[in-house]
Amino acid sequence: MTIVIEQQIENGAQAEEQKTLAITHDLVLDGGFATPKEASNDGFVAPDVNAFGHSFRDYDAESQRQKTVEEFYRLNHIHQTYDFVKRMREEYGKLDKIEMSIWECCELLNDVIDDSDPDLDEPQIEHLLQTAEAIRKDYPDEDWLHLTGLIHDLGKVLLHPSFGGLPQWAVVGDTHPLGCAFDESIVHHKYFEGNPDYHNPAYNTKCGIYKEGCGLDNVTITWGHDDYMYLVAKENKTTLSPAGLFIIRYHSFYPLHRCGAYTHLMNEQDKESMKWLKIFNKYDLYSKSKVRVNVEEVKPYYMSLIEKYFPAKLRW
């Protein structure tokens, strides 16, 4: 998306890790879950490069993968409008597509590749388990966070033919608010000029149609797997904490949690949950690697967490 690219990972990985660990000192109890202890020194270590040998979230690196990513964002920025998201939430909020378990959904993701991701070209089930296992190693007592790592991307089943096969630009990629100005920190910002909302005066101020401090729950965010999985979890009566639901709903909201944009729309509950999201984000981003996870070995543990926090079958 002049383009303000998010902080270069190769220069900021160490600082980000220190910041993440420092955050754990002032975490507030959320929904009865204990405050996590600081990760040990021999815990998860962020790699310097992604699976392609480039810096993480580098949207300028010259490669065929980057060209695919840029074309994705061109389409995303043109077509993701306020009215489009309202229609999608109404349609998919019915949860009338299918009934299946969490693990069955995980297995469906074996067929999914995310074109918006410059760091990953493996099936999504690999990334889910990499994320969950990295969190589990550093925070062994926070089982809700392990499960959040496993399920955070399950909304990407919207790409699957059995769900109608929505186009990539309607499912994946970084998210941002609609109904207010597009912040310059959003990647490939230049393509917003083709979006009808860009030319709507009501949407072109800092707050747009919202009020400062209104809370993110009252803000319309671009449609995709984050919001869909949040709807699925909430409407199926999950017992995950509010922080877990916040992570699922906003983990792709990089302009907020990496660049500090749109903080004026947050309320106090958002700010508390953001502390958990910043912890989670390190594992979501840096765990993308070629290291394989033995699915059958870890499956019993995650099945027990699914049973603890979700019904056996969910409406999708």
TAQUI-V612178 format. One line per field, one symbol per residue. psi: psi as a letter, one per 20 degrees, with the letter a starting at -180 (. if undefined). Layout:
BEGIN
psi->???
END
This chain:
BEGIN
psi->.ppoqqpphhijgghhgggghhhihkqqpokjpqpqqqqrhkbppprhraijjrqqkojiporhghhggghghggghghnrghggggghggiihlkgrprrghhgghhihjppoiioiipjqqhhggghggghgghghmhimhhhghghhihjhiiihiqhijilqqgijgarqrrqqjrqoqiipqlhhiihjphhhjohhjjrghcjrqpjhphhjppqqqahghghggggghjlqjqrhhghggghjijmhhgihijqjhiiqahgghghhhhhhghhghggiioajpqpoghhighghhhhghhiqrgqqp.
END
